[in-house]
Amino acid sequence: MRGGARQAQPPAAWFDRLYARGAVRKALWKYWYPFLTWQLGRERVTFLNYAFESDPPMGLRLDDADEPDRACIQLYHRAGTQIKLAGQDVLEISCGHGGGASYLARSQSPRSYTGLDLNPRGIRFCRRHHRENGLSFVRGDAENLPFADGSYDVVLNVEASHCYGDFQRFLAEVARVLRPGGSFLYSDFRDSQALSSWDESLTRAGFSKVAFSDVSGDVLRGMEMNSCRSSEIVRRLVPPGFRSLALDFAGVEGSRMHRALREGAVIYRMGCFHKRG
C-alpha cells in the first residue's frame, strides 16, 4: 500500500468475508437483525429485503399506504405469486419485519400465512404492526422449524438463506414441513462461483425445479429505484460506525453489494420448486 492507503477490495473478496462460513455467518446475522430492529423499528421500517423492478416497469397497482415501499413489495410480489396462494396454508421463513407477509396476506388471500423469524425483536415488531386476518408470527430457527411434518402447502423464503449456518439442513426442514407436491418459493443471492453447488443442494433436498432464473438486473433496477430513500433512512437512524455495513445491507447505489451484482461477482436468483413425492 502506498502512503498507508487502504486498497479497494474486489466485490467477491468482500462478499466472501461478510458471508463467512457456517456458525460464524449465523452468529453475525443473529445479532445484526435485532440491532436493525432496534434502530429502524421506531420508524416502522417494515421491509428489510432488496428491491425489484422489471423492464418495462411492473406497474403493480398498490394502495397509497404501500406506495413508499413499492420497490420492495415488487420483489415479494414477483417471488410470492409464482403460484396461486389463494386458499393455501403459507409459511414464510425469515419474515424480517413482516412487510412482505402483510402484503401477500392482504393481496393474495391465502387460507393462513405464518411468518417465522429468529429475531425476537422483529417478531414483536410484526405482531404490533401487522394485524391482517389469518396472519400470525412465530419465533423460530430456519434450521429447526417448530412445525409438524406436512403442515404447509407453500413455503416462501426471500433473501435470507445466505444467513444460515447449514443451508442443507434448512432445505431438509422446508421439505419436511411441506405437504406432498407442495411449493417452495425462493429467492436469494450467491457468489457467482457457487451456482453449481447451490443447484446441487436444492436437488439433494428432494425438490423438482419449476423455474430458477437470474434476476440480478431486476434487483439492480430496484436497488437504484430505492437508493435515495434507503440512504436517507440509514444515515438518519443508524449510528456512524455501522452505516457502511447498513448501506451494503440496503444495497444502495454505489455500495459494495450493488457493485458486486452489477459486475457479476454475485448473482441473484428467484424460482419455484415442488416437493417430490
Secondary structure, 3 states (H helix, E strand, C coil): CHHHCCCCCCHHHHHHHHCCCHHHHHHHHHHHHHHHHHHHHHHCCCCCCCCCCCCCCCCCCCCCCCHHHHHHHHHHHHHHCCCCCCCCEEEEECCCCCHHHHHHHHHHCCCEEEEEECCHHHHHHHHHHCCCCCEEEEECECCECCCCCCCEEEEEEECCHHHCCCHHHHHHHHHHHEEEEEEEEEEEEEEHHHHHHHHHHHHHCCEEEEEEEECHHHHHHHHHHHHHHHHHHHHHHCCHHHHHHHHHHHCCCCCHHHHHHHCCCEEEEEEEEEECC
